[in-house]
Amino acid sequence: MKTILLAACLTLLAAQAQAISRYDPTRLSCGKVQSTIARQGAVILRYQSNRVPGLPLYDRYVQSQQFCTMGEVRTRAYVPSADTKSCPVVQLQAAGQ
């Protein structure tokens, strides 16, 4: 019984980890990027680097501190969007960086 309960818990954790939505902010307006983060709480934004062609950049962006885990802090970041080169968002970062 303990094994089944442990397996069920691990399955739920894995499902939650994969539930985060992924977006390309360059296909959305800055307002839409910000409202999507606010609505979903946490998203992954993935886009191409302007400095290194072909290099994909991605990170996890959050609406509030409640989406951070122990050892993470929120920091201001900027991502490109369809209507601006610097859309302000909040990103997670390991504490002390």
MMTF fields as JSON, N, C-alpha, C and O atoms, coordinates in Angstrom:
{
  "mmtfVersion": "1.0.0",
  "mmtfProducer": "UNKNOWN",
  "numBonds": 387,
  "numAtoms": 388,
  "numGroups": 97,
  "numChains": 1,
  "numModels": 1,
  "chainsPerModel": [1],
  "groupsPerChain": [97],
  "chainIdList": ["A"],
  "bondAtomList": [4, 2, 8, 6, 12, 10, 16, 14, 20, 18, 24, 22, 28, 26, 32, 30, 36, 34, 40, 38, 44, 42, 48, 46, 52, 50, 56, 54, 60, 58, 64, 62, 68, 66, 72, 70, 76, 74, 80, 78, 84, 82, 88, 86, 92, 90, 96, 94, 100, 98, 104, 102, 108, 106, 112, 110, 116, 114, 120, 118, 124, 122, 128, 126, 132, 130, 136, 134, 140, 138, 144, 142, 148, 146, 152, 150, 156, 154, 160, 158, 164, 162, 168, 166, 172, 170, 176, 174, 180, 178, 184, 182, 188, 186, 192, 190, 196, 194, 200, 198, 204, 202, 208, 206, 212, 210, 216, 214, 220, 218, 224, 222, 228, 226, 232, 230, 236, 234, 240, 238, 244, 242, 248, 246, 252, 250, 256, 254, 260, 258, 264, 262, 268, 266, 272, 270, 276, 274, 280, 278, 284, 282, 288, 286, 292, 290, 296, 294, 300, 298, 304, 302, 308, 306, 312, 310, 316, 314, 320, 318, 324, 322, 328, 326, 332, 330, 336, 334, 340, 338, 344, 342, 348, 346, 352, 350, 356, 354, 360, 358, 364, 362, 368, 366, 372, 370, 376, 374, 380, 378, 384, 382],
  "bondOrderList": [1, 1, 1, 1, 1, 1, 1, 1, 1, 1, 1, 1, 1, 1, 1, 1, 1, 1, 1, 1, 1, 1, 1, 1, 1, 1, 1, 1, 1, 1, 1, 1, 1, 1, 1, 1, 1, 1, 1, 1, 1, 1, 1, 1, 1, 1, 1, 1, 1, 1, 1, 1, 1, 1, 1, 1, 1, 1, 1, 1, 1, 1, 1, 1, 1, 1, 1, 1, 1, 1, 1, 1, 1, 1, 1, 1, 1, 1, 1, 1, 1, 1, 1, 1, 1, 1, 1, 1, 1, 1, 1, 1, 1, 1, 1, 1],
  "groupList": [{"groupName": "MET", "atomNameList": ["N", "CA", "C", "O"], "elementList": ["N", "C", "C", "O"], "formalChargeList": [0, 0, 0, 0], "bondAtomList": [1, 0, 2, 1, 3, 2], "bondOrderList": [1, 1, 2], "singleLetterCode": "M", "chemCompType": "L-PEPTIDE LINKING"}, {"groupName": "LYS", "atomNameList": ["N", "CA", "C", "O"], "elementList": ["N", "C", "C", "O"], "formalChargeList": [0, 0, 0, 0], "bondAtomList": [1, 0, 2, 1, 3, 2], "bondOrderList": [1, 1, 2], "singleLetterCode": "K", "chemCompType": "L-PEPTIDE LINKING"}, {"groupName": "THR", "atomNameList": ["N", "CA", "C", "O"], "elementList": ["N", "C", "C", "O"], "formalChargeList": [0, 0, 0, 0], "bondAtomList": [1, 0, 2, 1, 3, 2], "bondOrderList": [1, 1, 2], "singleLetterCode": "T", "chemCompType": "L-PEPTIDE LINKING"}, {"groupName": "ILE", "atomNameList": ["N", "CA", "C", "O"], "elementList": ["N", "C", "C", "O"], "formalChargeList": [0, 0, 0, 0], "bondAtomList": [1, 0, 2, 1, 3, 2], "bondOrderList": [1, 1, 2], "singleLetterCode": "I", "chemCompType": "L-PEPTIDE LINKING"}, {"groupName": "LEU", "atomNameList": ["N", "CA", "C", "O"], "elementList": ["N", "C", "C", "O"], "formalChargeList": [0, 0, 0, 0], "bondAtomList": [1, 0, 2, 1, 3, 2], "bondOrderList": [1, 1, 2], "singleLetterCode": "L", "chemCompType": "L-PEPTIDE LINKING"}, {"groupName": "ALA", "atomNameList": ["N", "CA", "C", "O"], "elementList": ["N", "C", "C", "O"], "formalChargeList": [0, 0, 0, 0], "bondAtomList": [1, 0, 2, 1, 3, 2], "bondOrderList": [1, 1, 2], "singleLetterCode": "A", "chemCompType": "L-PEPTIDE LINKING"}, {"groupName": "CYS", "atomNameList": ["N", "CA", "C", "O"], "elementList": ["N", "C", "C", "O"], "formalChargeList": [0, 0, 0, 0], "bondAtomList": [1, 0, 2, 1, 3, 2], "bondOrderList": [1, 1, 2], "singleLetterCode": "C", "chemCompType": "L-PEPTIDE LINKING"}, {"groupName": "GLN", "atomNameList": ["N", "CA", "C", "O"], "elementList": ["N", "C", "C", "O"], "formalChargeList": [0, 0, 0, 0], "bondAtomList": [1, 0, 2, 1, 3, 2], "bondOrderList": [1, 1, 2], "singleLetterCode": "Q", "chemCompType": "L-PEPTIDE LINKING"}, {"groupName": "SER", "atomNameList": ["N", "CA", "C", "O"], "elementList": ["N", "C", "C", "O"], "formalChargeList": [0, 0, 0, 0], "bondAtomList": [1, 0, 2, 1, 3, 2], "bondOrderList": [1, 1, 2], "singleLetterCode": "S", "chemCompType": "L-PEPTIDE LINKING"}, {"groupName": "ARG", "atomNameList": ["N", "CA", "C", "O"], "elementList": ["N", "C", "C", "O"], "formalChargeList": [0, 0, 0, 0], "bondAtomList": [1, 0, 2, 1, 3, 2], "bondOrderList": [1, 1, 2], "singleLetterCode": "R", "chemCompType": "L-PEPTIDE LINKING"}, {"groupName": "TYR", "atomNameList": ["N", "CA", "C", "O"], "elementList": ["N", "C", "C", "O"], "formalChargeList": [0, 0, 0, 0], "bondAtomList": [1, 0, 2, 1, 3, 2], "bondOrderList": [1, 1, 2], "singleLetterCode": "Y", "chemCompType": "L-PEPTIDE LINKING"}, {"groupName": "ASP", "atomNameList": ["N", "CA", "C", "O"], "elementList": ["N", "C", "C", "O"], "formalChargeList": [0, 0, 0, 0], "bondAtomList": [1, 0, 2, 1, 3, 2], "bondOrderList": [1, 1, 2], "singleLetterCode": "D", "chemCompType": "L-PEPTIDE LINKING"}, {"groupName": "PRO", "atomNameList": ["N", "CA", "C", "O"], "elementList": ["N", "C", "C", "O"], "formalChargeList": [0, 0, 0, 0], "bondAtomList": [1, 0, 2, 1, 3, 2], "bondOrderList": [1, 1, 2], "singleLetterCode": "P", "chemCompType": "L-PEPTIDE LINKING"}, {"groupName": "GLY", "atomNameList": ["N", "CA", "C", "O"], "elementList": ["N", "C", "C", "O"], "formalChargeList": [0, 0, 0, 0], "bondAtomList": [1, 0, 2, 1, 3, 2], "bondOrderList": [1, 1, 2], "singleLetterCode": "G", "chemCompType": "PEPTIDE LINKING"}, {"groupName": "VAL", "atomNameList": ["N", "CA", "C", "O"], "elementList": ["N", "C", "C", "O"], "formalChargeList": [0, 0, 0, 0], "bondAtomList": [1, 0, 2, 1, 3, 2], "bondOrderList": [1, 1, 2], "singleLetterCode": "V", "chemCompType": "L-PEPTIDE LINKING"}, {"groupName": "ASN", "atomNameList": ["N", "CA", "C", "O"], "elementList": ["N", "C", "C", "O"], "formalChargeList": [0, 0, 0, 0], "bondAtomList": [1, 0, 2, 1, 3, 2], "bondOrderList": [1, 1, 2], "singleLetterCode": "N", "chemCompType": "L-PEPTIDE LINKING"}, {"groupName": "PHE", "atomNameList": ["N", "CA", "C", "O"], "elementList": ["N", "C", "C", "O"], "formalChargeList": [0, 0, 0, 0], "bondAtomList": [1, 0, 2, 1, 3, 2], "bondOrderList": [1, 1, 2], "singleLetterCode": "F", "chemCompType": "L-PEPTIDE LINKING"}, {"groupName": "GLU", "atomNameList": ["N", "CA", "C", "O"], "elementList": ["N", "C", "C", "O"], "formalChargeList": [0, 0, 0, 0], "bondAtomList": [1, 0, 2, 1, 3, 2], "bondOrderList": [1, 1, 2], "singleLetterCode": "E", "chemCompType": "L-PEPTIDE LINKING"}],
  "groupTypeList": [0, 1, 2, 3, 4, 4, 5, 5, 6, 4, 2, 4, 4, 5, 5, 7, 5, 7, 5, 3, 8, 9, 10, 11, 12, 2, 9, 4, 8, 6, 13, 1, 14, 7, 8, 2, 3, 5, 9, 7, 13, 5, 14, 3, 4, 9, 10, 7, 8, 15, 9, 14, 12, 13, 4, 12, 4, 10, 11, 9, 10, 14, 7, 8, 7, 7, 16, 6, 2, 0, 13, 17, 14, 9, 2, 9, 5, 10, 14, 12, 8, 5, 11, 2, 1, 8, 6, 12, 14, 14, 7, 4, 7, 5, 5, 13, 7],
  "groupIdList": [1, 2, 3, 4, 5, 6, 7, 8, 9, 10, 11, 12, 13, 14, 15, 16, 17, 18, 19, 20, 21, 22, 23, 24, 25, 26, 27, 28, 29, 30, 31, 32, 33, 34, 35, 36, 37, 38, 39, 40, 41, 42, 43, 44, 45, 46, 47, 48, 49, 50, 51, 52, 53, 54, 55, 56, 57, 58, 59, 60, 61, 62, 63, 64, 65, 66, 67, 68, 69, 70, 71, 72, 73, 74, 75, 76, 77, 78, 79, 80, 81, 82, 83, 84, 85, 86, 87, 88, 89, 90, 91, 92, 93, 94, 95, 96, 97],
  "secStructList": [7, 2, 2, 2, 2, 2, 2, 2, 2, 2, 2, 2, 2, 2, 2, 2, 2, 2, 6, 7, 3, 3, 3, 7, 4, 4, 4, 1, 7, 2, 2, 2, 2, 2, 2, 2, 2, 2, 2, 2, 1, 3, 3, 3, 3, 3, 3, 3, 7, 1, 1, 1, 6, 6, 7, 3, 3, 3, 3, 3, 3, 3, 1, 1, 4, 4, 4, 7, 7, 6, 6, 3, 3, 3, 3, 3, 3, 3, 3, 7, 7, 1, 1, 7, 1, 7, 3, 3, 3, 3, 3, 3, 3, 3, 6, 6, 7],
  "xCoordList": [0.823, 0.0, 0.87, 0.568, 1.944, 2.833, 3.47, 3.642, 3.816, 4.44, 3.476, 3.875, 2.228, 1.223, 1.009, 0.911, 0.936, 0.764, 1.956, 1.782, 3.155, 4.363, 4.379, 4.711, 4.024, 3.985, 2.95, 3.193, 1.799, 0.765, 1.242, 0.999, 1.912, 2.437, 3.488, 3.476, 4.376, 5.407, 4.804, 5.287, 3.768, 3.088, 2.445, 2.514, 1.825, 1.216, 2.268, 2.042, 3.406, 4.482, 5.001, 5.242, 5.174, 5.654, 4.634, 5.014, 3.363, 2.319, 2.315, 2.144, 2.499, 2.543, 3.745, 3.639, 4.869, 6.082, 5.926, 6.501, 5.162, 5.004, 3.812, 3.577, 3.061, 1.857, 2.143, 1.234, 3.349, 3.662, 3.618, 4.144, 2.99, 2.84, 4.089, 4.805, 4.335, 5.5, 5.009, 4.097, 5.636, 5.232, 6.449, 7.532, 6.257, 7.246, 6.778, 5.807, 7.456, 6.976, 7.038, 6.345, 7.851, 7.957, 6.713, 6.576, 5.82, 4.561, 3.391, 2.254, 3.69, 2.654, 3.021, 4.201, 2.02, 2.308, 2.83, 2.624, 3.497, 4.022, 2.888, 3.028, 1.791, 0.647, 0.118, -0.269, 0.102, -0.372, 0.602, 0.169, 1.909, 2.909, 2.672, 2.616, 2.535, 2.345, 1.022, 0.983, -0.048, -1.341, -1.35, -2.012, -0.623, -0.531, 0.185, -0.251, 1.271, 1.991, 1.086, 1.025, 0.389, -0.498, -1.623, -1.973, -2.183, -3.3, -2.862, -3.546, -1.713, -1.281, -0.373, -0.193, 0.195, 1.052, 2.508, 3.39, 2.775, 4.146, 4.125, 3.281, 5.056, 5.171, 6.645, 7.502, 6.919, 8.259, 8.196, 7.365, 9.075, 9.166, 10.426, 11.51, 10.279, 11.387, 11.447, 10.445, 12.645, 12.816, 14.259, 15.113, 14.54, 15.872, 16.719, 16.23, 17.973, 18.911, 19.143, 19.244, 19.226, 19.559, 21.06, 21.501, 21.848, 23.305, 23.942, 24.952, 23.354, 23.899, 22.804, 21.938, 22.825, 21.785, 21.639, 22.629, 20.405, 20.133, 20.163, 19.811, 20.575, 20.643, 19.298, 18.88, 18.619, 17.351, 17.604, 18.462, 16.861, 16.918, 15.571, 14.531, 15.585, 14.329, 14.547, 15.664, 13.462, 13.5, 12.075, 11.115, 11.956, 10.65, 10.344, 11.164, 9.166, 8.737, 7.466, 6.594, 7.37, 6.298, 5.526, 5.993, 4.341, 3.463, 3.749, 3.676, 4.079, 4.309, 5.277, 5.659, 5.662, 6.621, 6.102, 6.899, 4.797, 4.243, 4.645, 4.525, 5.115, 5.529, 7.021, 7.547, 7.701, 9.119, 9.271, 8.429, 10.329, 10.645, 11.747, 12.308, 12.048, 13.075, 14.393, 14.812, 15.028, 16.301, 16.16, 17.16, 14.925, 14.699, 14.151, 13.42, 14.513, 13.98, 13.494, 13.895, 12.622, 12.115, 13.01, 13.429, 13.305, 14.082, 13.428, 12.781, 13.605, 13.073, 13.888, 15.114, 13.217, 13.875, 13.123, 12.025, 13.723, 13.114, 13.231, 14.296, 12.129, 12.117, 11.6, 10.853, 11.991, 11.442, 9.983, 9.611, 9.18, 7.797, 7.509, 8.37, 6.308, 5.961, 5.99, 6.247, 5.727, 5.642, 6.746, 6.759, 7.672, 8.778, 9.975, 9.815, 11.151, 12.365, 12.588, 13.33, 11.95, 12.184, 10.879, 10.477, 10.228, 8.986, 9.335, 9.935, 8.974, 9.328, 8.488, 7.26, 9.18, 8.558, 9.344, 10.343, 8.899, 9.603, 10.067, 9.292, 11.354, 11.938, 12.451, 12.727, 12.575, 13.128, 14.627, 15.17, 15.294, 16.744, 17.132, 16.473, 18.186, 18.679, 19.131, 19.757, 18.817, 19.209, 20.715, 21.429, 21.21, 22.64, 23.298, 24.512, 22.57, 23.176, 23.063, 23.519],
  "yCoordList": [-1.192, 0.0, 1.261, 2.227, 1.248, 2.411, 2.66, 3.806, 1.585, 1.709, 2.355, 3.209, 1.952, 2.514, 3.996, 4.812, 4.342, 5.734, 6.586, 7.702, 6.062, 6.781, 6.98, 8.063, 5.951, 6.05, 7.075, 7.824, 7.111, 8.078, 9.509, 10.405, 9.718, 11.052, 11.488, 12.634, 10.603, 10.935, 11.235, 12.116, 10.519, 10.771, 12.153, 12.868, 12.532, 13.862, 14.959, 15.977, 14.774, 15.759, 15.906, 17.022, 14.806, 14.854, 15.544, 16.291, 15.308, 15.941, 17.445, 18.204, 17.892, 19.32, 19.971, 21.094, 19.305, 19.872, 20.082, 21.019, 19.23, 19.348, 20.219, 20.45, 20.704, 21.468, 22.921, 23.616, 23.394, 24.796, 25.041, 24.254, 26.129, 26.467, 27.145, 27.835, 26.935, 27.524, 28.438, 28.092, 29.622, 30.604, 31.229, 31.286, 31.691, 32.496, 33.94, 34.332, 34.749, 36.115, 36.995, 38.01, 36.628, 37.443, 37.33, 38.067, 36.423, 36.272, 36.926, 36.895, 37.526, 38.158, 39.608, 39.957, 40.454, 41.835, 41.81, 40.834, 42.872, 42.954, 42.819, 42.109, 43.488, 43.395, 41.974, 41.54, 41.248, 39.869, 38.958, 38.057, 39.189, 38.419, 38.623, 37.657, 39.876, 40.188, 39.628, 39.096, 39.736, 39.22, 37.69, 37.102, 37.047, 35.586, 35.116, 34.157, 35.777, 35.433, 35.677, 34.842, 36.8, 37.118, 36.089, 35.685, 35.669, 34.729, 33.319, 32.653, 32.861, 31.488, 31.353, 30.247, 32.438, 32.396, 32.135, 32.778, 31.202, 30.877, 30.315, 29.483, 30.77, 30.281, 30.192, 30.78, 29.464, 29.433, 30.228, 29.956, 31.207, 31.99, 31.553, 31.513, 31.226, 30.736, 31.551, 31.716, 32.061, 32.893, 32.795, 32.267, 33.297, 33.239, 34.42, 35.545, 34.153, 35.197, 36.167, 35.76, 37.463, 38.462, 38.525, 38.903, 38.157, 38.246, 37.03, 37.15, 35.844, 34.606, 33.937, 33.265, 34.108, 33.526, 32.017, 31.288, 31.571, 30.141, 29.659, 28.509, 30.508, 30.1, 30.368, 31.52, 29.308, 29.542, 29.946, 29.37, 30.926, 31.358, 31.052, 31.202, 30.63, 30.365, 30.485, 30.336, 30.757, 30.82, 30.768, 30.845, 30.638, 30.591, 31.977, 32.576, 32.474, 33.799, 33.642, 32.836, 34.413, 34.21, 35.49, 36.6, 35.296, 36.405, 36.885, 38.086, 35.966, 36.367, 35.416, 34.385, 35.78, 34.996, 33.595, 32.685, 33.404, 32.09, 31.023, 29.833, 31.418, 30.459, 30.149, 29.41, 30.71, 30.439, 29.273, 29.068, 28.525, 27.476, 27.992, 29.064, 27.231, 27.646, 27.879, 27.048, 28.989, 29.295, 30.097, 30.406, 30.441, 31.253, 32.617, 32.75, 33.612, 34.96, 35.483, 35.0, 36.479, 37.116, 38.285, 39.043, 38.433, 39.575, 40.131, 39.401, 41.419, 42.059, 41.587, 41.497, 41.288, 40.863, 41.499, 42.031, 41.437, 41.992, 40.971, 40.393, 40.751, 39.818, 40.553, 41.522, 40.099, 40.716, 40.272, 39.156, 41.159, 40.807, 41.288, 41.879, 41.032, 41.41, 42.919, 43.384, 43.695, 45.139, 45.946, 47.173, 45.277, 45.993, 45.056, 43.839, 45.63, 44.828, 44.502, 43.573, 45.262, 45.087, 45.116, 46.163, 43.983, 43.871, 43.479, 42.424, 44.303, 43.983, 42.832, 42.838, 41.85, 40.683, 40.357, 41.012, 39.355, 38.921, 37.496, 36.625, 37.27, 35.957, 35.394, 36.136, 34.084, 33.421, 33.344, 33.183, 33.46, 33.361, 32.713, 32.927, 31.932, 31.342, 32.467, 33.427, 32.348, 33.374, 33.508, 32.507, 34.741, 34.993, 35.206, 35.41, 35.17, 35.402, 36.831, 37.203],
  "zCoordList": [0.0, 0.0, 0.0, -0.701, 0.785, 0.827, -0.54, -0.954, -1.23, -2.546, -3.538, -4.329, -3.495, -4.397, -4.092, -5.009, -2.81, -2.412, -2.844, -3.332, -2.665, -3.086, -4.601, -5.081, -5.346, -6.809, -7.264, -8.21, -6.599, -6.948, -6.686, -7.495, -5.566, -5.241, -6.262, -6.712, -6.619, -7.599, -8.965, -9.677, -9.328, -10.599, -10.6, -11.6, -9.496, -9.402, -9.485, -10.139, -8.839, -8.91, -10.331, -10.792, -11.02, -12.404, -13.303, -14.205, -13.075, -13.882, -13.657, -14.61, -12.42, -12.139, -12.794, -13.287, -12.811, -13.393, -14.89, -15.444, -15.549, -16.985, -17.374, -18.56, -16.389, -16.678, -17.047, -17.5, -16.874, -17.164, -18.671, -19.458, -19.049, -20.469, -21.007, -20.281, -22.294, -22.967, -24.081, -24.833, -24.175, -25.178, -25.841, -25.258, -27.056, -27.757, -27.62, -28.268, -26.78, -26.552, -27.792, -27.859, -28.771, -29.983, -30.863, -31.84, -30.526, -31.266, -30.53, -31.0, -29.354, -28.539, -28.269, -28.244, -28.068, -27.661, -26.225, -25.503, -25.819, -24.464, -23.44, -22.444, -23.685, -22.78, -22.661, -21.576, -23.777, -23.783, -23.017, -22.299, -23.167, -22.424, -20.925, -20.164, -20.508, -19.093, -18.566, -17.456, -19.331, -18.864, -18.817, -17.962, -19.727, -19.713, -18.453, -17.816, -18.088, -16.86, -15.654, -14.752, -15.628, -14.508, -14.384, -13.275, -15.501, -15.503, -15.104, -14.328, -15.64, -15.391, -14.178, -13.669, -13.711, -12.53, -12.845, -12.275, -13.742, -14.141, -15.55, -15.884, -16.375, -17.752, -18.125, -17.466, -19.167, -19.748, -21.041, -21.907, -21.167, -22.397, -23.13, -22.548, -24.404, -25.218, -26.499, -27.194, -26.803, -27.986, -28.466, -27.753, -29.664, -30.256, -29.782, -29.674, -29.507, -29.105, -30.26, -31.417, -29.927, -30.944, -31.183, -32.269, -30.179, -30.294, -30.936, -31.629, -30.709, -31.269, -32.098, -31.538, -33.423, -34.27, -34.052, -33.987, -33.943, -33.784, -32.342, -32.077, -31.397, -29.992, -29.317, -29.203, -28.871, -28.182, -26.723, -26.054, -26.243, -24.851, -24.214, -24.855, -22.972, -22.273, -20.778, -20.283, -20.067, -18.617, -18.104, -18.871, -16.806, -16.15, -15.597, -14.901, -15.914, -15.496, -14.652, -14.978, -13.571, -12.604, -12.309, -12.564, -11.769, -11.405, -9.994, -9.734, -9.057, -7.674, -6.985, -7.538, -5.775, -4.987, -4.685, -4.458, -4.678, -4.351, -5.368, -5.08, -6.545, -7.564, -7.487, -8.32, -6.493, -6.278, -5.31, -4.435, -5.47, -4.51, -3.589, -3.818, -2.557, -1.614, -2.357, -3.163, -2.087, -2.74, -4.021, -4.669, -4.399, -5.597, -5.204, -4.222, -5.975, -5.779, -7.124, -8.184, -7.053, -8.268, -8.626, -7.751, -9.909, -10.384, -11.647, -12.397, -11.868, -13.067, -14.258, -14.18, -15.349, -16.585, -17.747, -17.58, -18.902, -20.115, -21.23, -21.448, -21.934, -23.057, -24.287, -24.161, -25.475, -26.688, -26.863, -26.501, -27.418, -27.738, -29.16, -29.81, -29.628, -31.001, -31.21, -32.321, -30.147, -30.31, -29.616, -29.713, -28.919, -28.274, -28.075, -27.986, -28.007, -27.797, -26.33, -26.009, -25.428, -23.993, -23.211, -22.703, -23.116, -22.364, -20.924, -20.713, -19.923, -18.539, -17.98, -18.065, -17.409, -16.788, -15.521, -15.223, -14.78, -13.568, -13.785, -14.181, -13.518, -13.737, -12.423, -11.481, -12.37, -11.189, -11.315, -12.409, -10.176, -10.144, -8.822, -7.805, -8.835, -7.582, -6.664, -7.111, -5.398, -4.427, -4.399, -4.454, -4.312, -4.237, -5.575, -5.618, -6.667, -7.988, -8.394, -9.476]
}
